[in-house]
Amino acid sequence: MLSCKEVAERASALIDRELGMFDLLQMRLHLAMCKGCDAFIRQMRTTRDLTAAVPVADDERSDEVDGRITAILAQLHDGKQTGH
């Protein structure tokens, strides 16, 4: 089984769907048993989603960005409420 350090080192590859089948299975096994690493991965996904919502060009409308950020934060809040 992977150590927590190994999971942290491979977290970006997991989120970016760059892991092979064997590595993916090892990660999923570890995350099923380690709630700390599972929380870490969820936080990384939230961070990715929030940074993706930030406009990269000045012409993007701020209302759209605000709506996406609000939706992401609502999902995060709902996850905390259900214990995920």
N, C-alpha and C positions, 0 to 999 in steps of 0.2 A: 504494500500500500504506500501511496505517496505521503511524504511528510507535509506539514503545513507550509514549510519553506518552499518546497517544490510546487505546491499548489499556487502560492503567491507568485512564483517565478513564471508559471504557465498561465496565469489568470488572463492576461491580455489575449493570448492565443485562443483560450477557451471562448472568450467573449467575441472575438473576431472570427470564430468558427474555422480556425486554422489547425486544429488538432486532428491527428489520425484516429481511427476507430479505437485502437488499444489505449492511447493516451486519454481519449475522451471517456472511455469506460473507467479508467483509473481515477480520473478527476471526479466523475459522478459518484463512484463508490466512496471516495474520501468526503465529498460534500454531503452525502447522505448520512455520514456518521459524525461529521464535525460541524457543529452549528456556527462556530466562530468563522471558519473559512466560508461557509455558506453565506453568512452575513456579509463578509468581505466581498465576495463575488457579486452579491446583489447591490452593494454600495458602488462597486465599480461600474455595473451596468447603468445604475441611476446617473452616475457622473457622466458616462458616455452619452446617455440620452439627453441630459441637460446641456452638455457642451454642443451636441449636434443641433440643439434648438437655437443656439445663439447665431444671429445673422452673420454671414460672411461677407455680405455686400451691403453698402449703405442704402440701396434701393429696396431692401426687403422691409415689408411693413411691420412695425413694432407690435401691432395688435395681434398679428398671426403668431409672432414669437411669444408674446405674453400668453396667448391661448395654449400654445404647445407646452410652455413651461408649467402653466397651471395644471394641465392635464397630467403631466409627468409627476408633479408633486402630489396630485390627488391619488394617483396610482400608488405612489410610495406611502402615503398616509393610509390608504386602504390596506396595503400589505402589512403595515404595523398593527392595524386594528385586528386583522385576522391571524396574526402571529406568523406570517410568512417572511 
